[in-house]
C-alpha cells in the first residue's frame, strides 16, 4: 500500500541513511551565493618528465556558498553541480536561465496542526480529506490521524492578505475543517506559499544541471 509520510520525517530518514555512506558528505545550514564554470587544463606526460604527450582541458564548477548562521562565504570545486532548489531556484537565477509559466498564480496556506481526528473520521480512514465548507475549503492530509495533520487551502489575498494572517485565523479555519467544537487541537505552524506551474527553458548549462 502507499505509505503516507510527512516531508520532515522522510528527510530525516534519508539523512540517517546518507550519514552511513562514506562516499557522501551531507552539510546543512548553507545556501548558494554564487556559481561559475571555469576551464582547467590537465597535462599528461610520459616517463620522460620533460616530454609532453597530451594536453586535456575540462570544466570545473566553482560554487560560493554562504553559511547562514554566520554569513561567512566558502568556495567549493566540483566536476558537476546539480541544483535541486525548485521553482525559485537561486542557481537558475545566477545562470540567467529564463522560465515560462501560466499567467495566474494561486496563493496557498499550509497549516500544521496537532489533533486526534479518529473520533471524527471513525471508520472512514483515508489519506486526504477534502473540505467543502467555504470557511475551510481545501483538504487535510492525514499523516497521523492521532497527531500531526496538515491543512492546505487557497487564500483570497484581496480579502485576506498573507501578512494579515494570525494564529486565531488559522484556528478558525481548522475548527471549521474539523467540524466539531469538542475536538482539541494545537496550531504548530502556518505559512503562505505561491502555487505556480513553471518550467525552465533549459535544464543544463555546461556542467551545471537543474
Backbone as a printed PyTorch tensor [residue, N CA C, xyz], in Angstrom:
tensor([[[  0.8290,  -1.1990,   0.0000],
         [  0.0000,   0.0000,   0.0000],
         [  0.8640,   1.2490,   0.0000]],

        [[  0.2890,   2.3340,  -0.4650],
         [  1.0040,   3.6010,  -0.4470],
         [  1.2830,   3.9920,   1.0020]],

        [[  2.4640,   4.5590,   1.2260],
         [  2.8330,   4.9740,   2.5800],
         [  2.8310,   6.4840,   2.6430]],

        [[  2.0840,   7.0320,   3.5670],
         [  1.9160,   8.4770,   3.7000],
         [  2.8320,   8.9660,   4.8170]],

        [[  3.8490,   9.7510,   4.4580],
         [  4.8260,  10.1720,   5.4530],
         [  5.1190,  11.6510,   5.2730]],

        [[  5.1680,  12.4260,   6.3530],
         [  5.4460,  13.8590,   6.2280],
         [  6.8500,  14.1040,   5.6870]],

        [[  7.0110,  15.1950,   4.9480],
         [  8.3090,  15.5070,   4.3570],
         [  9.4290,  15.6080,   5.3990]],

        [[  9.2360,  16.2810,   6.5500],
         [ 10.3310,  16.3360,   7.5310],
         [ 10.7720,  14.9580,   8.0070]],

        [[  9.8060,  14.0420,   8.1910],
         [ 10.1560,  12.6940,   8.6310],
         [ 10.9120,  11.9490,   7.5350]],

        [[ 10.4730,  12.1160,   6.2790],
         [ 11.1620,  11.4660,   5.1700],
         [ 12.5900,  11.9920,   5.0340]],

        [[ 12.7580,  13.3170,   5.1440],
         [ 14.0870,  13.8930,   5.0200],
         [ 15.0110,  13.4040,   6.1340]],

        [[ 14.4580,  13.2050,   7.3430],
         [ 15.2760,  12.7030,   8.4420],
         [ 15.7240,  11.2740,   8.1660]],

        [[ 14.8190,  10.4530,   7.6230],
         [ 15.1820,   9.0750,   7.2780],
         [ 16.2780,   9.0560,   6.2130]],

        [[ 16.1440,   9.9210,   5.2040],
         [ 17.1670,   9.9880,   4.1520],
         [ 18.4960,  10.4700,   4.7180]],

        [[ 18.4390,  11.4520,   5.6210],
         [ 19.6710,  11.9540,   6.2430],
         [ 20.3680,  10.8610,   7.0430]],

        [[ 19.5950,  10.0810,   7.7750],
         [ 20.1680,   8.9760,   8.5540],
         [ 20.8300,   7.9510,   7.6390]],

        [[ 20.2090,   7.6950,   6.5000],
         [ 20.7570,   6.7260,   5.5470],
         [ 22.0490,   7.2510,   4.9270]],

        [[ 22.0180,   8.5280,   4.5130],
         [ 23.1880,   9.1300,   3.8760],
         [ 24.3690,   9.1910,   4.8360]],

        [[ 24.0750,   9.4350,   6.1140],
         [ 25.1410,   9.5680,   7.1120],
         [ 25.9910,   8.3030,   7.2220]],

        [[ 25.4420,   7.1530,   6.8210],
         [ 26.1690,   5.8850,   6.9030],
         [ 27.0170,   5.6180,   5.6690]],

        [[ 26.8940,   6.4650,   4.6340],
         [ 27.6110,   6.2530,   3.3800],
         [ 28.9210,   7.0370,   3.4220]],

        [[ 30.0730,   6.3570,   3.3930],
         [ 31.3560,   7.0630,   3.4680],
         [ 31.6520,   7.9150,   2.2410]],

        [[ 30.9140,   7.7210,   1.1510],
         [ 31.1600,   8.4800,  -0.0740],
         [ 30.3570,   9.7790,  -0.1400]],

        [[ 29.5370,  10.0160,   0.8720],
         [ 28.6780,  11.1920,   0.8410],
         [ 28.9370,  12.0440,   2.0740]],

        [[ 29.1040,  13.3470,   1.8460],
         [ 29.1940,  14.3020,   2.9450],
         [ 27.9690,  15.2080,   2.8890]],

        [[ 27.1870,  15.1970,   3.9420],
         [ 25.9620,  15.9920,   3.9970],
         [ 26.1570,  17.1460,   4.9670]],

        [[ 26.0200,  18.3670,   4.4710],
         [ 26.1250,  19.5330,   5.3390],
         [ 24.8490,  20.3560,   5.2010]],

        [[ 24.4180,  20.9510,   6.2990],
         [ 23.1750,  21.7260,   6.3150],
         [ 23.4710,  23.1440,   6.7810]],

        [[ 22.5110,  24.0390,   6.5430],
         [ 22.6530,  25.4040,   7.0020],
         [ 23.4160,  26.2980,   6.0450]],

        [[ 23.5130,  25.8880,   4.7750],
         [ 24.2140,  26.6780,   3.7660],
         [ 23.2590,  27.0070,   2.6250]],

        [[ 23.4990,  28.1300,   1.9690],
         [ 22.7190,  28.4900,   0.7860],
         [ 23.6720,  28.9710,  -0.3030]],

        [[ 23.2340,  28.7980,  -1.5510],
         [ 24.0870,  29.1600,  -2.6920],
         [ 24.1770,  30.6810,  -2.7920]],

        [[ 25.3710,  31.1610,  -3.0410],
         [ 25.6070,  32.6050,  -3.1270],
         [ 26.1120,  32.9940,  -4.5170]],

        [[ 26.8820,  32.1170,  -5.1500],
         [ 27.4100,  32.3890,  -6.4860],
         [ 27.8700,  31.0960,  -7.1270]],

        [[ 27.9250,  31.0820,  -8.4480],
         [ 28.3700,  29.8900,  -9.1650],
         [ 28.9950,  30.3050, -10.4890]],

        [[ 30.0920,  29.6460, -10.8540],
         [ 30.7240,  29.9050, -12.1420],
         [ 31.4070,  28.6380, -12.6230]],

        [[ 31.5700,  28.5830, -13.9440],
         [ 32.2550,  27.4510, -14.5450],
         [ 33.5970,  27.9320, -15.0800]],

        [[ 34.6460,  27.1710, -14.7700],
         [ 35.9870,  27.5260, -15.2210],
         [ 36.5920,  26.3460, -15.9500]],

        [[ 37.4810,  26.6580, -16.8780],
         [ 38.1870,  25.6110, -17.6170],
         [ 39.5050,  25.3200, -16.9280]],

        [[ 39.7850,  24.0630, -16.7960],
         [ 41.0480,  23.6320, -16.1980],
         [ 41.8420,  22.8840, -17.2510]],

        [[ 43.1310,  22.8370, -17.0990],
         [ 43.9850,  22.1560, -18.0600],
         [ 44.8260,  21.1210, -17.3380]],

        [[ 44.6880,  19.8940, -17.7780],
         [ 45.4800,  18.8090, -17.2020],
         [ 46.5070,  18.3600, -18.2330]],

        [[ 47.7580,  18.2780, -17.8450],
         [ 48.8380,  17.8970, -18.7570],
         [ 49.3410,  16.5100, -18.3920]],

        [[ 49.2850,  15.6240, -19.3490],
         [ 49.7790,  14.2710, -19.1360],
         [ 51.1670,  14.1490, -19.7430]],

        [[ 52.0710,  13.4750, -19.0510],
         [ 53.4410,  13.3390, -19.5410],
         [ 53.8140,  11.8710, -19.6110]],

        [[ 54.8390,  11.5700, -20.4110],
         [ 55.3670,  10.2170, -20.4890],
         [ 56.3550,  10.0080, -19.3540]],

        [[ 57.0560,   8.8900, -19.4160],
         [ 58.0500,   8.6180, -18.3790],
         [ 59.1690,   9.6420, -18.3870]],

        [[ 59.4320,  10.2300, -19.5630],
         [ 60.4240,  11.2910, -19.6200],
         [ 59.7300,  12.5700, -19.1780]],

        [[ 60.0880,  13.0770, -18.0400],
         [ 59.3470,  14.1480, -17.3650],
         [ 59.2110,  15.4080, -18.1950]],

        [[ 60.0850,  15.5990, -19.1370],
         [ 60.0330,  16.8650, -19.8690],
         [ 59.2950,  16.7450, -21.1960]],

        [[ 58.8450,  15.5840, -21.5490],
         [ 58.2460,  15.3770, -22.8590],
         [ 56.7290,  15.3110, -22.7440]],

        [[ 56.0210,  16.2980, -23.3350],
         [ 54.5710,  16.3440, -23.2640],
         [ 53.9760,  15.3930, -24.3060]],

        [[ 52.9850,  14.6380, -23.9020],
         [ 52.3350,  13.7320, -24.8460],
         [ 50.8860,  14.1130, -25.1160]],

        [[ 50.2210,  14.7440, -24.1450],
         [ 48.8160,  15.0740, -24.3630],
         [ 48.4190,  16.2020, -23.4200]],

        [[ 47.5710,  17.0810, -23.9030],
         [ 47.0420,  18.1550, -23.0750],
         [ 45.5220,  18.0960, -23.1370]],

        [[ 44.8710,  18.0670, -21.9580],
         [ 43.4190,  17.9830, -21.9160],
         [ 42.8570,  19.1760, -21.1650]],

        [[ 41.7140,  19.6410, -21.6360],
         [ 41.0120,  20.6880, -20.9070],
         [ 39.6830,  20.1390, -20.4300]],

        [[ 39.2610,  20.5520, -19.2680],
         [ 37.9860,  20.1220, -18.7130],
         [ 37.3040,  21.2740, -18.0240]],

        [[ 36.0520,  21.0910, -17.6650],
         [ 35.3000,  22.1380, -16.9820],
         [ 35.1760,  21.8060, -15.5070]],

        [[ 35.1740,  22.8390, -14.6960],
         [ 35.0520,  22.6990, -13.2590],
         [ 34.0440,  23.7390, -12.7760]],

        [[ 33.2650,  23.3690, -11.8070],
         [ 32.2640,  24.2830, -11.2600],
         [ 32.7500,  24.8020,  -9.9150]],

        [[ 32.8130,  26.1100,  -9.7970],
         [ 33.1810,  26.7410,  -8.5290],
         [ 31.9100,  27.3620,  -7.9490]],

        [[ 31.5110,  26.8720,  -6.7910],
         [ 30.3020,  27.3790,  -6.1360],
         [ 30.6870,  28.1260,  -4.8680]],

        [[ 30.0860,  29.2770,  -4.6760],
         [ 30.2640,  30.0270,  -3.4360],
         [ 29.0110,  29.8250,  -2.6010]],

        [[ 29.1930,  29.2950,  -1.3900],
         [ 28.0530,  29.0340,  -0.5160],
         [ 28.1810,  29.8730,   0.7510]],

        [[ 27.0290,  30.2660,   1.2770],
         [ 27.0020,  31.1050,   2.4730],
         [ 26.5420,  30.2920,   3.6800]],

        [[ 27.2930,  30.3530,   4.7350],
         [ 26.8900,  29.7380,   5.9930],
         [ 25.8940,  30.6720,   6.6630]],

        [[ 24.6280,  30.2280,   6.7260],
         [ 23.5600,  31.1450,   7.1100],
         [ 23.6920,  31.6490,   8.5460]],

        [[ 24.2480,  30.8590,   9.4210],
         [ 24.3320,  31.2750,  10.8220],
         [ 25.3620,  32.3750,  11.0430]],

        [[ 26.3770,  32.4510,  10.1800],
         [ 27.4480,  33.4300,  10.3720],
         [ 27.5880,  34.4130,   9.2220]],

        [[ 27.0280,  34.0730,   8.0420],
         [ 27.1950,  34.9180,   6.8670],
         [ 28.5320,  34.7090,   6.1790]],

        [[ 29.3450,  33.7750,   6.6660],
         [ 30.6540,  33.5210,   6.0960],
         [ 30.5130,  32.7910,   4.7580]],

        [[ 31.3650,  33.1820,   3.7990],
         [ 31.3240,  32.5740,   2.4680],
         [ 32.4090,  31.5210,   2.3340]],

        [[ 32.0710,  30.4230,   1.6710],
         [ 33.0130,  29.3440,   1.3950],
         [ 32.9280,  28.9990,  -0.0860]],

        [[ 34.0080,  28.4640,  -0.6300],
         [ 34.0090,  28.0370,  -2.0370],
         [ 34.2290,  26.5380,  -2.1220]],

        [[ 33.5180,  25.9230,  -3.0670],
         [ 33.6910,  24.5070,  -3.3420],
         [ 33.9870,  24.3390,  -4.8320]],

        [[ 34.7360,  23.3010,  -5.1660],
         [ 35.0230,  22.9770,  -6.5630],
         [ 34.5350,  21.5590,  -6.8330]],

        [[ 33.9250,  21.3800,  -7.9900],
         [ 33.4100,  20.0590,  -8.3400],
         [ 33.3410,  19.9080,  -9.8460]],

        [[ 33.2330,  18.6740, -10.2760],
         [ 33.1000,  18.4040, -11.7090],
         [ 31.7100,  18.8230, -12.2070]],

        [[ 30.6980,  18.5390, -11.3980],
         [ 29.3260,  18.8970, -11.7520],
         [ 28.6460,  19.5480, -10.5570]],

        [[ 27.5800,  20.2810, -10.8410],
         [ 26.7230,  20.8180,  -9.7950],
         [ 25.2830,  20.5510, -10.1990]],

        [[ 24.5180,  19.9840,  -9.2870],
         [ 23.1100,  19.6980,  -9.5490],
         [ 22.2730,  20.5520,  -8.6080]],

        [[ 21.4390,  21.3920,  -9.1750],
         [ 20.6240,  22.3160,  -8.3830],
         [ 19.2310,  21.7240,  -8.1990]],

        [[ 18.9250,  21.3350,  -6.9800],
         [ 17.6060,  20.7710,  -6.6600],
         [ 16.8260,  21.7650,  -5.8140]],

        [[ 16.8080,  23.0200,  -6.2330],
         [ 16.2300,  24.0710,  -5.4000],
         [ 14.9210,  24.6310,  -5.9460]],

        [[ 14.2310,  23.8420,  -6.7670],
         [ 12.8400,  24.1340,  -7.0810],
         [ 12.5820,  25.3200,  -7.9980]],

        [[ 11.3190,  25.7380,  -7.9920],
         [ 10.8630,  26.7730,  -8.9190],
         [ 11.6040,  28.0830,  -8.7270]],

        [[ 11.8710,  28.4630,  -7.4880],
         [ 12.5680,  29.7090,  -7.2110],
         [ 14.0710,  29.4890,  -7.1140]],

        [[ 14.5980,  28.6550,  -7.9890],
         [ 15.9980,  28.2480,  -7.9550],
         [ 16.9540,  29.4350,  -8.0150]],

        [[ 17.7870,  29.5620,  -7.0000],
         [ 18.8130,  30.6040,  -6.9870],
         [ 19.8630,  30.3060,  -8.0450]],

        [[ 20.1450,  29.0220,  -8.2460],
         [ 21.1330,  28.6380,  -9.2680],
         [ 20.6290,  29.0310, -10.6480]],

        [[ 19.3720,  28.7540, -10.9260],
         [ 18.7930,  29.1420, -12.2180],
         [ 18.8930,  30.6550, -12.4130]],

        [[ 18.6240,  31.4000, -11.3430],
         [ 18.7050,  32.8540, -11.4040],
         [ 20.1350,  33.3140, -11.6690]],

        [[ 21.1050,  32.7060, -10.9850],
         [ 22.5060,  33.0810, -11.1610],
         [ 22.9940,  32.7780, -12.5780]],

        [[ 22.4520,  31.7100, -13.1680],
         [ 22.8490,  31.3260, -14.5270],
         [ 22.1110,  32.1370, -15.5840]],

        [[ 21.0900,  32.8760, -15.1880],
         [ 20.3190,  33.6680, -16.1390],
         [ 19.4100,  32.8360, -17.0230]],

        [[ 18.9970,  31.6610, -16.5460],
         [ 18.1030,  30.7980, -17.3160],
         [ 16.6600,  31.2480, -17.0840]],

        [[ 15.9740,  31.6010, -18.1450],
         [ 14.5910,  32.0540, -18.0370],
         [ 13.6550,  30.8570, -17.9260]],

        [[ 12.4130,  31.1460, -17.5700],
         [ 11.4100,  30.0970, -17.4680],
         [ 10.0880,  30.6250, -17.9830]],

        [[  9.1790,  29.7090, -18.2800],
         [  7.8420,  30.0920, -18.7220],
         [  6.8210,  29.5000, -17.7540]],

        [[  5.7000,  30.2030, -17.6010],
         [  4.6930,  29.7480, -16.6560],
         [  3.3240,  30.2260, -17.0900]],

        [[  2.3080,  29.7180, -16.3850],
         [  0.9560,  30.1950, -16.6240],
         [  0.8250,  31.6080, -16.0790]],

        [[ -0.1750,  32.3120, -16.5910],
         [ -0.3430,  33.7100, -16.2040],
         [ -0.8110,  33.8620, -14.7620]],

        [[ -1.5860,  32.9060, -14.2680],
         [ -2.1920,  33.0690, -12.9420],
         [ -1.4270,  32.2960, -11.8790]],

        [[ -1.2500,  32.9330, -10.7310],
         [ -0.6720,  32.2900,  -9.5520],
         [ -1.7870,  32.0640,  -8.5410]],

        [[ -1.5920,  31.0590,  -7.6960],
         [ -2.5300,  30.7930,  -6.6190],
         [ -1.7730,  30.8610,  -5.3010]],

        [[ -2.2320,  31.7070,  -4.4000],
         [ -1.6220,  31.7840,  -3.0760],
         [ -2.2910,  30.7590,  -2.1720]],

        [[ -1.4720,  29.9110,  -1.5720],
         [ -1.9660,  28.8360,  -0.7270],
         [ -1.4900,  29.0470,   0.7070]],

        [[ -2.1960,  28.4270,   1.6470],
         [ -1.8000,  28.4740,   3.0510],
         [ -1.7200,  27.0420,   3.5760]],

        [[ -0.5760,  26.7140,   4.1480],
         [ -0.3920,  25.4120,   4.7700],
         [ -0.3840,  25.5910,   6.2850]],

        [[ -1.2480,  24.8530,   6.9680],
         [ -1.3350,  24.9100,   8.4310],
         [ -1.0150,  23.5310,   8.9980]],

        [[  0.0410,  23.4490,   9.7890],
         [  0.3650,  22.2180,  10.5040],
         [ -0.3280,  22.2770,  11.8610]],

        [[ -1.0520,  21.2300,  12.1820],
         [ -1.7190,  21.2200,  13.4850],
         [ -1.6980,  19.8170,  14.0780]],

        [[ -1.9280,  19.7590,  15.3710],
         [ -1.9110,  18.5010,  16.1000],
         [ -3.3070,  18.2430,  16.6470]],

        [[ -3.8860,  17.0970,  16.3110],
         [ -5.2310,  16.7620,  16.7850],
         [ -5.4590,  15.2660,  16.6170]],

        [[ -6.3370,  14.7260,  17.4250],
         [ -6.7680,  13.3420,  17.2710],
         [ -8.0670,  13.3510,  16.4750]],

        [[ -7.9630,  12.9780,  15.2070],
         [ -9.1360,  13.0350,  14.3250],
         [ -9.8730,  11.7050,  14.2210]],

        [[ -9.4030,  10.6840,  14.9080],
         [-10.0580,   9.3710,  14.7820],
         [-11.5190,   9.4000,  15.2350]],

        [[-11.8630,  10.1040,  16.3190],
         [-13.2870,  10.1730,  16.6700],
         [-14.1290,  10.8810,  15.6090]],

        [[-13.4880,  11.7200,  14.8000],
         [-14.2180,  12.4660,  13.7670],
         [-14.4340,  11.6050,  12.5240]],

        [[-13.3710,  10.9250,  12.0690],
         [-13.4690,  10.1710,  10.8130],
         [-14.0430,   8.7700,  11.0250]],

        [[-13.9720,   8.2370,  12.2500],
         [-14.4970,   6.9000,  12.5080],
         [-13.8060,   5.8560,  11.6510]],

        [[-14.6200,   5.0800,  10.9280],
         [-14.0380,   4.0280,  10.0830],
         [-13.7330,   4.5290,   8.6720]],

        [[-13.9210,   5.8240,   8.4260],
         [-13.6420,   6.3950,   7.0940],
         [-12.1800,   6.8600,   7.0490]],

        [[-11.2920,   5.9080,   7.2490],
         [ -9.8650,   6.2210,   7.3180],
         [ -9.3340,   6.4810,   5.9120]],

        [[ -8.6730,   7.6110,   5.7340],
         [ -8.1320,   7.9540,   4.4300],
         [ -6.8520,   8.7450,   4.5650]],

        [[ -6.3260,   9.1600,   3.4350],
         [ -5.0920,   9.9350,   3.4140],
         [ -5.3860,  11.4060,   3.1480]],

        [[ -6.3820,  11.6850,   2.3130],
         [ -6.7880,  13.0550,   2.0050],
         [ -8.2610,  13.2370,   2.3490]],

        [[ -8.5620,  14.3160,   3.0350],
         [ -9.9430,  14.6440,   3.3750],
         [-10.2620,  16.0100,   2.7820]],

        [[-11.1430,  16.0330,   1.7990],
         [-11.4970,  17.2790,   1.1300],
         [-12.5940,  17.9900,   1.9090]],

        [[-12.3830,  19.2670,   2.1890],
         [-13.3190,  20.0740,   2.9610],
         [-14.0770,  20.9890,   2.0020]],

        [[-15.3920,  20.8810,   1.9950],
         [-16.2020,  21.6700,   1.0710],
         [-16.7630,  22.9360,   1.7230]],

        [[-16.7690,  22.9910,   3.0570],
         [-17.2740,  24.1720,   3.7660],
         [-16.4740,  25.3950,   3.3500]],

        [[-17.1250,  26.4760,   2.8930],
         [-16.3820,  27.6700,   2.4370],
         [-15.4400,  28.2350,   3.4950]],

        [[-15.7680,  28.0520,   4.7710],
         [-14.9140,  28.5780,   5.8360],
         [-13.5330,  27.9310,   5.7950]],

        [[-13.4960,  26.6510,   5.4360],
         [-12.2330,  25.9070,   5.4890],
         [-11.9960,  25.1110,   4.2200]],

        [[-12.5140,  25.5960,   3.0770],
         [-12.3860,  24.8610,   1.8210],
         [-10.9290,  24.5380,   1.5320]],

        [[-10.6690,  23.2900,   1.2140],
         [ -9.3200,  22.8230,   0.9570],
         [ -9.2530,  21.3480,   1.2760]],

        [[ -8.1340,  20.8960,   1.8170],
         [ -8.0420,  19.4800,   2.1820],
         [ -7.0820,  19.2960,   3.3490]],

        [[ -7.3180,  18.2160,   4.0690],
         [ -6.4430,  17.8120,   5.1740],
         [ -5.6710,  16.5820,   4.7340]],

        [[ -4.3550,  16.6290,   4.9330],
         [ -3.5250,  15.4450,   4.7170],
         [ -3.3950,  14.7450,   6.0680]],

        [[ -3.9690,  13.5450,   6.1680],
         [ -3.9600,  12.8150,   7.4260],
         [ -2.6920,  12.0010,   7.5920]],

        [[ -1.5800,  12.6730,   7.9010],
         [ -0.3230,  11.9420,   8.0890],
         [ -0.4280,  10.9850,   9.2670]],

        [[ -0.9770,  11.4640,  10.3600],
         [ -1.1340,  10.6530,  11.5590],
         [ -2.4560,  11.0630,  12.1900]],

        [[ -3.4780,  10.2520,  12.0380],
         [ -4.8080,  10.6390,  12.4930],
         [ -4.8790,  10.8280,  14.0030]],

        [[ -3.8690,  10.3360,  14.7220],
         [ -3.8090,  10.5570,  16.1660],
         [ -3.0260,  11.8160,  16.5140]],

        [[ -2.3680,  12.4340,  15.5220],
         [ -1.4690,  13.5320,  15.8590],
         [ -1.3280,  14.5760,  14.7740]],

        [[ -0.2230,  14.5060,  14.0020],
         [  0.1350,  15.5650,  13.0600],
         [ -0.7440,  15.5150,  11.8110]],

        [[ -1.3390,  16.6750,  11.4910],
         [ -2.1410,  16.8330,  10.2820],
         [ -1.6790,  18.1000,   9.5570]],

        [[ -2.0280,  18.1820,   8.2870],
         [ -1.7340,  19.3770,   7.5020],
         [ -2.9970,  19.7980,   6.7630]],

        [[ -3.3500,  21.0580,   6.8910],
         [ -4.4910,  21.6050,   6.1440],
         [ -3.9640,  22.5760,   5.0970]],

        [[ -4.3730,  22.3920,   3.8460],
         [ -3.9260,  23.2440,   2.7420],
         [ -5.1550,  23.8500,   2.0750]],

        [[ -5.1160,  25.1580,   1.8610],
         [ -6.2470,  25.8310,   1.2320],
         [ -5.7500,  27.0010,   0.4070]],

        [[ -6.5990,  27.4340,  -0.5130],
         [ -6.2800,  28.6150,  -1.3110],
         [ -6.7080,  29.8670,  -0.5510]],

        [[ -5.9050,  30.9180,  -0.6830],
         [ -6.1570,  32.1600,   0.0500],
         [ -6.5920,  33.2480,  -0.9210]],

        [[ -7.6420,  33.9340,  -0.5820],
         [ -8.0570,  35.1290,  -1.3230],
         [ -7.2380,  36.2910,  -0.7790]],

        [[ -6.1700,  36.6530,  -1.4940],
         [ -5.2410,  37.6580,  -0.9760],
         [ -5.8610,  39.0550,  -0.9310]],

        [[ -6.9110,  39.2960,  -1.7130],
         [ -7.5670,  40.5970,  -1.6400],
         [ -8.3830,  40.7270,  -0.3580]],

        [[ -9.0040,  39.6350,   0.0290],
         [ -9.8130,  39.6530,   1.2500],
         [ -8.9480,  39.4130,   2.4920]],

        [[ -7.9530,  38.5090,   2.3590],
         [ -7.0820,  38.1710,   3.4890],
         [ -5.6260,  38.1920,   3.0230]],

        [[ -4.9790,  39.3460,   2.9600],
         [ -3.5530,  39.4070,   2.5820],
         [ -2.7220,  38.5010,   3.4940]],

        [[ -1.6900,  37.8890,   2.9370],
         [ -0.9150,  36.9140,   3.7080],
         [ -0.2790,  37.5360,   4.9450]],

        [[  0.0730,  38.8260,   4.8830],
         [  0.7070,  39.4520,   6.0400],
         [ -0.2820,  39.6800,   7.1850]],

        [[ -1.5810,  39.5150,   6.8980],
         [ -2.5870,  39.7420,   7.9380],
         [ -2.9230,  38.4710,   8.7100]],

        [[ -2.3760,  37.3260,   8.2830],
         [ -2.7370,  36.0630,   8.9130],
         [ -2.1490,  35.9790,  10.3160]],

        [[ -2.9870,  35.5170,  11.2430],
         [ -2.5790,  35.2870,  12.6180],
         [ -3.0480,  33.8990,  13.0530]],

        [[ -2.5860,  33.4830,  14.2060],
         [ -2.9340,  32.1380,  14.6700],
         [ -4.4390,  31.9870,  14.8830]],

        [[ -5.1280,  33.0480,  15.3190],
         [ -6.5610,  32.9310,  15.5440],
         [ -7.3210,  32.6690,  14.2440]],

        [[ -6.8070,  33.2000,  13.1180],
         [ -7.4270,  32.9220,  11.8220],
         [ -7.2330,  31.4680,  11.4500]],

        [[ -6.0480,  30.9400,  11.7490],
         [ -5.7730,  29.5260,  11.4800],
         [ -6.6600,  28.6360,  12.3500]],

        [[ -6.8390,  29.0250,  13.5970],
         [ -7.6750,  28.2280,  14.4960],
         [ -9.1230,  28.1910,  13.9970]],

        [[ -9.6070,  29.3090,  13.5000],
         [-10.9760,  29.3450,  12.9760],
         [-11.1150,  28.4210,  11.7670]],

        [[-10.0920,  28.4240,  10.9170],
         [-10.1460,  27.5760,   9.7220],
         [-10.0950,  26.0920,  10.0940]],

        [[ -9.2160,  25.7340,  11.0300],
         [ -9.1060,  24.3300,  11.4320],
         [-10.3600,  23.8740,  12.1710]],

        [[-10.9030,  24.7460,  13.0090],
         [-12.1380,  24.3900,  13.7090],
         [-13.2490,  24.1170,  12.6950]],

        [[-13.3230,  24.9300,  11.6380],
         [-14.3210,  24.7080,  10.6050],
         [-14.0540,  23.4340,   9.8110]],

        [[-12.7680,  23.1270,   9.6010],
         [-12.4220,  21.9130,   8.8430],
         [-12.7730,  20.6570,   9.6280]],

        [[-12.5160,  20.6730,  10.9400],
         [-12.8360,  19.5040,  11.7670],
         [-14.3420,  19.3520,  11.9070]],

        [[-15.0370,  20.4800,  12.0700],
         [-16.4960,  20.4370,  12.1160],
         [-17.0700,  20.0780,  13.4700]],

        [[-16.2220,  19.9790,  14.4990],
         [-16.7180,  19.6730,  15.8530],
         [-16.0000,  20.5770,  16.8420]],

        [[-16.7520,  21.1490,  17.7640],
         [-16.1630,  22.0770,  18.7250],
         [-15.4520,  21.3770,  19.8720]],

        [[-15.7350,  20.0890,  20.0880],
         [-15.1850,  19.4060,  21.2600],
         [-13.8980,  18.6370,  20.9490]],

        [[-13.3100,  18.8660,  19.7680],
         [-12.0440,  18.2120,  19.4240],
         [-10.9120,  19.2100,  19.6410]],

        [[-10.0530,  18.9870,  20.6500],
         [ -8.9500,  19.9230,  20.9020],
         [ -7.8670,  19.8000,  19.8420]],

        [[ -7.1880,  20.9110,  19.5670],
         [ -6.0900,  20.8840,  18.6000],
         [ -5.1230,  22.0120,  18.9180]],

        [[ -3.9130,  21.8690,  18.4370],
         [ -2.8710,  22.8860,  18.5910],
         [ -2.3540,  23.2750,  17.2150]],

        [[ -2.1920,  24.5710,  16.9690],
         [ -1.5700,  25.0500,  15.7420],
         [ -0.0560,  24.9890,  15.9310]],

        [[  0.6170,  24.2230,  15.0850],
         [  2.0680,  24.0760,  15.1880],
         [  2.8030,  25.1130,  14.3490]],

        [[  2.3100,  25.3710,  13.1510],
         [  2.9230,  26.3750,  12.2840],
         [  1.9780,  26.6660,  11.1290]],

        [[  2.2030,  27.7980,  10.4570],
         [  1.4440,  28.1030,   9.2500],
         [  2.2950,  28.9920,   8.3570]],

        [[  2.1570,  28.8000,   7.0610],
         [  2.9460,  29.6060,   6.1290],
         [  2.2320,  29.6850,   4.7820]],

        [[  2.2950,  30.8490,   4.1610],
         [  1.7440,  31.0000,   2.8150],
         [  2.7890,  30.6170,   1.7600]],

        [[  2.3290,  30.2060,   0.6190],
         [  3.2250,  29.9210,  -0.4960],
         [  2.4450,  30.0890,  -1.7930]],

        [[  3.1810,  30.2460,  -2.8730],
         [  2.5550,  30.5120,  -4.1720],
         [  2.6450,  29.2630,  -5.0430]],

        [[  1.4820,  28.8390,  -5.5410],
         [  1.4150,  27.6870,  -6.4380],
         [  1.4780,  28.2030,  -7.8680]],

        [[  2.5190,  27.8080,  -8.5780],
         [  2.6950,  28.2630,  -9.9580],
         [  3.2700,  27.1230, -10.7940]],

        [[  2.7050,  26.9160, -11.9580],
         [  3.2340,  25.9070, -12.8770],
         [  4.2870,  26.5980, -13.7390]],

        [[  5.5320,  26.2200, -13.5390],
         [  6.6360,  26.9390, -14.1860],
         [  7.6960,  25.9440, -14.6560]],

        [[  8.2220,  26.1690, -15.8590],
         [  9.2140,  25.2650, -16.4470],
         [ 10.3730,  26.0870, -17.0010]],

        [[ 11.5960,  25.6830, -16.6840],
         [ 12.7730,  26.3760, -17.2030],
         [ 12.9440,  26.0710, -18.6850]],

        [[ 13.5240,  27.0320, -19.4200],
         [ 13.7350,  26.8360, -20.8580],
         [ 14.8030,  25.7850, -21.1240]],

        [[ 15.7680,  25.6680, -20.2380],
         [ 16.7930,  24.6280, -20.3820],
         [ 17.1500,  24.1220, -19.0030]],

        [[ 17.5570,  22.8620, -18.9190],
         [ 17.8920,  22.2590, -17.6370],
         [ 19.3790,  21.9530, -17.5190]],

        [[ 20.1640,  22.4840, -18.4570],
         [ 21.6120,  22.2760, -18.3920],
         [ 22.3270,  23.4870, -18.9550]],

        [[ 23.3900,  23.8630, -18.2580],
         [ 24.3140,  24.8700, -18.7730],
         [ 25.7120,  24.3860, -18.4160]],

        [[ 26.4070,  23.8560, -19.4210],
         [ 27.7180,  23.2860, -19.1640],
         [ 27.6280,  22.1100, -18.2150]],

        [[ 28.3660,  22.1810, -17.1290],
         [ 28.3800,  21.0950, -16.1550],
         [ 27.4120,  21.3200, -15.0070]],

        [[ 26.4940,  22.2640, -15.1850],
         [ 25.5070,  22.5470, -14.1480],
         [ 24.1320,  22.0940, -14.6440]],

        [[ 23.4220,  21.3680, -13.7930],
         [ 22.1220,  20.8360, -14.1510],
         [ 21.0610,  21.3220, -13.1650]],

        [[ 19.8840,  21.6490, -13.6890],
         [ 18.7380,  21.9540, -12.8470],
         [ 17.9400,  20.6580, -12.6700]]])
